[in-house]
Amino acid sequence: MTISDEQAKREHELVETVVDSFADAPDERLKLLMQSLTRHLHAFVREVRLTEPEWNAAIAFLTAAGHITDERRQEFVLMSDVFGLSMQTVAVNNEAYANATEATVFGPFFTADAPLIENGGDISGSAPGEPCWVEGTVKDTRGQTVAGARIEVWEADEDGFYDVQYGDDRVAGRAHLFSDDAGEFRFWGLTPTPYPIPDDGPVGQMLAAVGRSPYRASHLHFMVTAPGFRTLVTHIFVSGDELLARDSVFGVKESLIKDFVAQPAGTPTPDGRELGEQSWTRTRFDIVLAPADVTTTP
């Protein structure tokens, strides 16, 4: 749409007036954020020639997201995820360093009080799903083992739900453990399966309106912390999953796709666990942590 020079001048003057209103902010970083946000928001409105009904619809969308958000559900995180904003923020804050494991989105279902298990323990908490043996090491970028790294793991059950989505205070599909003196870790979890992000709210309605699927590729969450190292938030994904190329939150990275090798019922388990007539899978995830005081590739 072509607009007159006079109209363009009026719109530009408004942008500059709003930008200038933040000029006296005492915090320079906050001033930068507010002025840049203002310019980008106004640029969007001017580029698409936003209508007043569209503006009202956007306000109603944000209001609905606020109403559905509570201590168990964060609709604004989902909104950030499906726009790829979460992944872009991860990319900006976790620049590549040597051979360090790549980061991906945090997701809305982490809890800080997951139970401690010993190496070789089971995180499933009796959640439904096929057992999966996960093992690996934690090392630094020079190949030195990292003992005592805290490893948080969490995942959905085979029905596609995290424990916190049930609303009955169950704790399942999550735990934390520590790498041993050799930097090794091992645990039983569940074979990851695809599931939809919560799509019964405004974010789900938006995805339906634009013809996008709410489904996430099958994955298992990790957060790894150790003194002197950058915190790693990541997933591993299941090789061969048809959703790898269209994960609803854009979280898949090639380096994080792992083979989950099927084991027929009766196959001996690594720790002698008896699974009877139940099949299981196994996978390996070797983690490499970047130093805490660097952000870029050397």
MIKE-204058 format. One record per residue (C-alpha): z negated, x negated, y; residue in one letter. Coordinates in Angstrom, 3 decimals. Example, Ala and Ser with C-alpha at 12.3 -4.5 7.8 and 13.67 -1.06 7.14 Angstrom:
// residues 2
w=-7.800&u=-12.300&v=-4.500&r=A $
w=-7.140&u=-13.670&v=-1.060&r=S $
// end
This chain:
// residues 298
w=0.000&u=0.000&v=0.000&r=M $
w=0.937&u=-1.313&v=3.415&r=T $
w=-1.616&u=-0.959&v=6.198&r=I $
w=-1.214&u=-1.543&v=9.912&r=S $
w=-2.279&u=-4.728&v=11.609&r=D $
w=-4.896&u=-2.753&v=13.520&r=E $
w=-6.378&u=-1.335&v=10.321&r=Q $
w=-6.430&u=-4.781&v=8.712&r=A $
w=-8.186&u=-6.182&v=11.792&r=K $
w=-10.885&u=-3.493&v=11.664&r=R $
w=-11.538&u=-4.110&v=7.983&r=E $
w=-11.686&u=-7.875&v=8.475&r=H $
w=-14.094&u=-7.538&v=11.394&r=E $
w=-16.440&u=-5.422&v=9.280&r=L $
w=-16.469&u=-8.069&v=6.536&r=V $
w=-17.353&u=-10.790&v=9.023&r=E $
w=-20.045&u=-8.650&v=10.636&r=T $
w=-21.745&u=-8.076&v=7.287&r=V $
w=-21.376&u=-11.749&v=6.307&r=V $
w=-22.923&u=-12.819&v=9.615&r=D $
w=-25.892&u=-10.526&v=9.022&r=S $
w=-27.093&u=-12.958&v=6.355&r=F $
w=-26.661&u=-16.063&v=8.514&r=A $
w=-30.364&u=-16.437&v=9.283&r=D $
w=-31.574&u=-16.236&v=5.682&r=A $
w=-34.156&u=-19.042&v=5.367&r=P $
w=-33.070&u=-19.934&v=1.823&r=D $
w=-29.650&u=-21.603&v=1.863&r=E $
w=-28.854&u=-20.701&v=-1.725&r=R $
w=-29.691&u=-17.043&v=-1.132&r=L $
w=-27.528&u=-17.046&v=2.005&r=K $
w=-24.600&u=-18.477&v=0.023&r=L $
w=-24.992&u=-15.877&v=-2.720&r=L $
w=-25.218&u=-12.923&v=-0.346&r=M $
w=-22.339&u=-13.989&v=1.878&r=Q $
w=-20.050&u=-14.764&v=-1.048&r=S $
w=-20.948&u=-11.514&v=-2.780&r=L $
w=-20.175&u=-9.609&v=0.406&r=T $
w=-16.747&u=-11.202&v=0.753&r=R $
w=-15.839&u=-10.509&v=-2.885&r=H $
w=-17.055&u=-6.902&v=-2.835&r=L $
w=-15.159&u=-6.126&v=0.345&r=H $
w=-12.080&u=-7.901&v=-1.002&r=A $
w=-12.154&u=-5.663&v=-4.085&r=F $
w=-12.461&u=-2.491&v=-2.010&r=V $
w=-9.613&u=-3.555&v=0.269&r=R $
w=-7.350&u=-4.733&v=-2.567&r=E $
w=-7.534&u=-1.524&v=-4.611&r=V $
w=-7.981&u=0.756&v=-1.538&r=R $
w=-11.059&u=2.296&v=-3.132&r=L $
w=-11.321&u=6.051&v=-2.596&r=T $
w=-14.544&u=7.835&v=-1.703&r=E $
w=-14.587&u=9.790&v=-5.025&r=P $
w=-14.194&u=6.471&v=-6.859&r=E $
w=-17.074&u=5.000&v=-4.845&r=W $
w=-19.217&u=8.017&v=-5.719&r=N $
w=-18.318&u=7.632&v=-9.394&r=A $
w=-19.375&u=3.966&v=-9.272&r=A $
w=-22.737&u=4.884&v=-7.723&r=I $
w=-23.252&u=7.561&v=-10.378&r=A $
w=-22.404&u=4.988&v=-13.091&r=F $
w=-24.979&u=2.507&v=-11.774&r=L $
w=-27.569&u=5.257&v=-11.403&r=T $
w=-27.037&u=6.352&v=-15.016&r=A $
w=-27.349&u=2.732&v=-16.175&r=A $
w=-30.686&u=2.524&v=-14.396&r=G $
w=-31.954&u=5.757&v=-15.906&r=H $
w=-31.148&u=4.752&v=-19.493&r=I $
w=-32.646&u=1.266&v=-19.145&r=T $
w=-36.191&u=0.813&v=-20.447&r=D $
w=-38.331&u=-1.864&v=-22.121&r=E $
w=-36.206&u=-1.660&v=-25.270&r=R $
w=-32.736&u=-1.147&v=-23.810&r=R $
w=-31.028&u=-3.047&v=-20.993&r=Q $
w=-27.861&u=-1.229&v=-19.959&r=E $
w=-27.185&u=-3.708&v=-17.157&r=F $
w=-27.048&u=-6.570&v=-19.675&r=V $
w=-24.539&u=-4.526&v=-21.691&r=L $
w=-22.521&u=-3.961&v=-18.533&r=M $
w=-22.517&u=-7.688&v=-17.789&r=S $
w=-21.536&u=-8.403&v=-21.395&r=D $
w=-18.521&u=-6.090&v=-21.591&r=V $
w=-17.129&u=-7.402&v=-18.299&r=F $
w=-17.324&u=-10.956&v=-19.664&r=G $
w=-19.748&u=-11.810&v=-16.864&r=L $
w=-22.444&u=-12.888&v=-19.305&r=S $
w=-20.057&u=-15.268&v=-21.067&r=M $
w=-18.799&u=-16.643&v=-17.753&r=Q $
w=-22.378&u=-17.319&v=-16.665&r=T $
w=-23.023&u=-19.056&v=-19.990&r=V $
w=-19.914&u=-21.189&v=-19.473&r=A $
w=-20.919&u=-22.184&v=-15.935&r=V $
w=-24.453&u=-23.117&v=-16.982&r=N $
w=-23.632&u=-24.862&v=-20.267&r=N $
w=-20.840&u=-27.273&v=-19.473&r=E $
w=-19.446&u=-29.188&v=-22.425&r=A $
w=-21.349&u=-32.347&v=-23.291&r=Y $
w=-20.110&u=-34.720&v=-26.004&r=A $
w=-20.353&u=-32.964&v=-29.387&r=N $
w=-23.188&u=-30.583&v=-28.470&r=A $
w=-23.069&u=-27.131&v=-30.068&r=T $
w=-21.443&u=-24.539&v=-27.830&r=E $
w=-23.491&u=-21.745&v=-26.286&r=A $
w=-22.703&u=-18.049&v=-26.199&r=T $
w=-24.253&u=-14.814&v=-24.942&r=V $
w=-27.962&u=-14.064&v=-25.268&r=F $
w=-27.607&u=-10.348&v=-25.905&r=G $
w=-30.136&u=-7.600&v=-25.136&r=P $
w=-32.200&u=-7.620&v=-28.356&r=F $
w=-34.198&u=-10.868&v=-28.283&r=F $
w=-37.989&u=-10.567&v=-28.401&r=T $
w=-40.431&u=-13.353&v=-27.622&r=A $
w=-42.940&u=-12.468&v=-30.351&r=D $
w=-40.912&u=-12.968&v=-33.530&r=A $
w=-43.098&u=-14.016&v=-36.485&r=P $
w=-43.319&u=-17.590&v=-37.709&r=L $
w=-41.888&u=-18.366&v=-41.132&r=I $
w=-41.945&u=-21.586&v=-43.106&r=E $
w=-38.719&u=-23.372&v=-43.993&r=N $
w=-37.135&u=-21.413&v=-46.809&r=G $
w=-38.782&u=-18.175&v=-45.691&r=G $
w=-37.146&u=-14.790&v=-45.207&r=D $
w=-36.430&u=-13.293&v=-41.767&r=I $
w=-35.162&u=-9.945&v=-43.072&r=S $
w=-38.487&u=-8.124&v=-43.156&r=G $
w=-37.080&u=-5.790&v=-45.816&r=S $
w=-34.202&u=-4.697&v=-43.566&r=A $
w=-31.214&u=-3.424&v=-45.555&r=P $
w=-28.398&u=-5.852&v=-46.231&r=G $
w=-27.008&u=-8.520&v=-48.517&r=E $
w=-29.193&u=-11.658&v=-48.681&r=P $
w=-27.798&u=-14.781&v=-47.025&r=C $
w=-29.048&u=-18.352&v=-47.370&r=W $
w=-28.714&u=-20.309&v=-44.118&r=V $
w=-29.309&u=-24.045&v=-43.889&r=E $
w=-28.538&u=-26.881&v=-41.523&r=G $
w=-29.845&u=-29.725&v=-39.424&r=T $
w=-30.803&u=-30.224&v=-35.795&r=V $
w=-29.587&u=-33.488&v=-34.262&r=K $
w=-28.905&u=-34.979&v=-30.857&r=D $
w=-25.453&u=-36.015&v=-29.653&r=T $
w=-26.010&u=-39.558&v=-31.017&r=R $
w=-26.637&u=-38.251&v=-34.506&r=G $
w=-30.416&u=-38.721&v=-34.472&r=Q $
w=-32.403&u=-35.983&v=-36.178&r=T $
w=-34.623&u=-33.733&v=-34.075&r=V $
w=-37.850&u=-32.852&v=-35.859&r=A $
w=-39.995&u=-29.946&v=-34.716&r=G $
w=-37.234&u=-28.056&v=-32.908&r=A $
w=-38.147&u=-24.389&v=-32.522&r=R $
w=-35.418&u=-22.199&v=-33.992&r=I $
w=-35.431&u=-18.507&v=-33.095&r=E $
w=-33.148&u=-16.345&v=-35.236&r=V $
w=-32.403&u=-12.632&v=-35.007&r=W $
w=-29.757&u=-10.217&v=-36.305&r=E $
w=-28.844&u=-6.608&v=-36.971&r=A $
w=-29.223&u=-5.024&v=-40.394&r=D $
w=-26.280&u=-3.798&v=-42.474&r=E $
w=-26.470&u=-0.412&v=-40.726&r=D $
w=-25.748&u=-2.125&v=-37.419&r=G $
w=-29.198&u=-1.834&v=-35.827&r=F $
w=-31.741&u=-4.335&v=-34.583&r=Y $
w=-35.384&u=-3.607&v=-35.336&r=D $
w=-36.147&u=-2.724&v=-31.707&r=V $
w=-33.550&u=0.050&v=-31.806&r=Q $
w=-35.537&u=2.044&v=-34.349&r=Y $
w=-38.459&u=2.755&v=-32.026&r=G $
w=-41.143&u=2.536&v=-34.726&r=D $
w=-42.489&u=-0.973&v=-33.999&r=D $
w=-41.014&u=-2.491&v=-37.148&r=R $
w=-40.295&u=-6.243&v=-37.090&r=V $
w=-37.261&u=-7.095&v=-39.198&r=A $
w=-34.230&u=-9.347&v=-39.004&r=G $
w=-35.979&u=-11.844&v=-36.751&r=R $
w=-38.329&u=-14.826&v=-36.991&r=A $
w=-38.861&u=-18.346&v=-35.739&r=H $
w=-39.236&u=-21.590&v=-37.654&r=L $
w=-39.236&u=-25.326&v=-36.965&r=F $
w=-36.973&u=-28.104&v=-38.152&r=S $
w=-38.793&u=-30.414&v=-40.579&r=D $
w=-39.326&u=-34.171&v=-40.314&r=D $
w=-35.729&u=-34.729&v=-41.430&r=A $
w=-34.412&u=-32.309&v=-38.796&r=G $
w=-33.520&u=-29.788&v=-41.491&r=E $
w=-34.052&u=-26.038&v=-41.580&r=F $
w=-33.398&u=-23.309&v=-44.109&r=R $
w=-34.118&u=-19.608&v=-44.391&r=F $
w=-33.054&u=-16.344&v=-45.978&r=W $
w=-31.462&u=-13.758&v=-43.721&r=G $
w=-28.852&u=-11.054&v=-44.111&r=L $
w=-25.097&u=-11.474&v=-44.322&r=T $
w=-23.940&u=-10.439&v=-40.823&r=P $
w=-21.828&u=-7.299&v=-40.498&r=T $
w=-19.950&u=-5.801&v=-37.508&r=P $
w=-21.747&u=-3.269&v=-35.364&r=Y $
w=-21.175&u=-1.461&v=-32.057&r=P $
w=-23.157&u=-2.275&v=-28.975&r=I $
w=-25.133&u=0.817&v=-27.883&r=P $
w=-22.339&u=3.119&v=-26.739&r=D $
w=-24.180&u=6.374&v=-26.089&r=D $
w=-24.693&u=5.559&v=-22.404&r=G $
w=-22.569&u=4.830&v=-19.337&r=P $
w=-21.246&u=1.508&v=-20.659&r=V $
w=-20.056&u=3.182&v=-23.851&r=G $
w=-18.433&u=5.950&v=-21.831&r=Q $
w=-16.630&u=3.358&v=-19.730&r=M $
w=-15.313&u=1.560&v=-22.828&r=L $
w=-14.075&u=4.862&v=-24.284&r=A $
w=-12.352&u=5.728&v=-21.009&r=A $
w=-10.350&u=2.493&v=-21.036&r=V $
w=-9.630&u=2.509&v=-24.768&r=G $
w=-11.833&u=-0.465&v=-25.697&r=R $
w=-13.882&u=-0.764&v=-28.874&r=S $
w=-17.663&u=-1.247&v=-28.574&r=P $
w=-17.775&u=-3.323&v=-31.775&r=Y $
w=-19.087&u=-6.855&v=-31.947&r=R $
w=-17.844&u=-9.390&v=-34.468&r=A $
w=-20.349&u=-10.125&v=-37.250&r=S $
w=-22.871&u=-12.722&v=-36.087&r=H $
w=-26.317&u=-14.258&v=-36.373&r=L $
w=-28.235&u=-15.228&v=-33.220&r=H $
w=-29.942&u=-18.595&v=-32.627&r=F $
w=-32.022&u=-20.004&v=-29.800&r=M $
w=-33.083&u=-23.622&v=-30.247&r=V $
w=-35.565&u=-25.457&v=-28.055&r=T $
w=-37.016&u=-28.958&v=-28.225&r=A $
w=-38.639&u=-31.230&v=-25.609&r=P $
w=-36.058&u=-33.329&v=-23.776&r=G $
w=-33.122&u=-31.141&v=-24.765&r=F $
w=-31.145&u=-28.345&v=-23.130&r=R $
w=-32.066&u=-24.960&v=-24.562&r=T $
w=-29.279&u=-23.718&v=-26.820&r=L $
w=-28.539&u=-19.988&v=-27.041&r=V $
w=-25.742&u=-19.293&v=-29.475&r=T $
w=-24.474&u=-17.323&v=-32.494&r=H $
w=-22.600&u=-18.129&v=-35.641&r=I $
w=-19.745&u=-15.828&v=-36.649&r=F $
w=-18.285&u=-14.926&v=-40.040&r=V $
w=-14.944&u=-16.501&v=-40.881&r=S $
w=-12.309&u=-13.889&v=-41.691&r=G $
w=-13.932&u=-11.078&v=-39.701&r=D $
w=-11.101&u=-8.978&v=-38.247&r=E $
w=-13.082&u=-8.519&v=-35.021&r=L $
w=-13.206&u=-12.213&v=-34.102&r=L $
w=-10.287&u=-11.832&v=-31.685&r=A $
w=-11.649&u=-8.687&v=-30.008&r=R $
w=-15.399&u=-9.053&v=-29.826&r=D $
w=-16.572&u=-6.492&v=-27.261&r=S $
w=-18.580&u=-9.052&v=-25.253&r=V $
w=-16.128&u=-11.980&v=-25.583&r=F $
w=-18.747&u=-14.135&v=-27.312&r=G $
w=-16.678&u=-15.761&v=-30.067&r=V $
w=-15.915&u=-19.486&v=-29.911&r=K $
w=-13.867&u=-21.246&v=-32.561&r=E $
w=-16.529&u=-23.896&v=-33.183&r=S $
w=-19.083&u=-21.201&v=-34.014&r=L $
w=-17.053&u=-19.515&v=-36.775&r=I $
w=-18.573&u=-20.428&v=-40.138&r=K $
w=-17.781&u=-19.762&v=-43.776&r=D $
w=-20.221&u=-17.361&v=-45.390&r=F $
w=-19.462&u=-18.137&v=-49.005&r=V $
w=-19.844&u=-15.203&v=-51.381&r=A $
w=-22.094&u=-15.779&v=-54.396&r=Q $
w=-21.763&u=-13.347&v=-57.315&r=P $
w=-24.861&u=-11.705&v=-58.749&r=A $
w=-26.628&u=-14.079&v=-61.112&r=G $
w=-25.579&u=-17.244&v=-59.256&r=T $
w=-28.631&u=-19.573&v=-59.038&r=P $
w=-30.110&u=-19.690&v=-55.528&r=T $
w=-30.998&u=-22.956&v=-53.719&r=P $
w=-34.725&u=-22.254&v=-53.898&r=D $
w=-34.882&u=-20.493&v=-57.251&r=G $
w=-35.273&u=-17.036&v=-55.761&r=R $
w=-34.519&u=-14.272&v=-58.224&r=E $
w=-32.081&u=-11.720&v=-56.814&r=L $
w=-31.339&u=-9.880&v=-60.032&r=G $
w=-28.025&u=-8.058&v=-59.901&r=E $
w=-27.604&u=-8.530&v=-56.168&r=Q $
w=-24.801&u=-10.639&v=-54.723&r=S $
w=-25.559&u=-13.002&v=-51.839&r=W $
w=-23.880&u=-15.419&v=-49.456&r=T $
w=-24.628&u=-18.874&v=-48.105&r=R $
w=-23.642&u=-20.720&v=-44.961&r=T $
w=-24.364&u=-23.965&v=-43.140&r=R $
w=-24.912&u=-24.457&v=-39.426&r=F $
w=-25.513&u=-27.988&v=-38.170&r=D $
w=-26.867&u=-27.849&v=-34.626&r=I $
w=-26.349&u=-30.563&v=-32.002&r=V $
w=-28.494&u=-30.421&v=-28.867&r=L $
w=-27.477&u=-31.787&v=-25.477&r=A $
w=-29.988&u=-33.769&v=-23.392&r=P $
w=-31.901&u=-31.710&v=-20.851&r=A $
w=-30.916&u=-33.851&v=-17.885&r=D $
w=-27.117&u=-33.658&v=-18.169&r=V $
w=-24.609&u=-30.899&v=-17.558&r=T $
w=-21.165&u=-32.442&v=-17.987&r=T $
w=-19.192&u=-34.402&v=-20.536&r=T $
w=-19.835&u=-38.164&v=-20.135&r=P $
// end
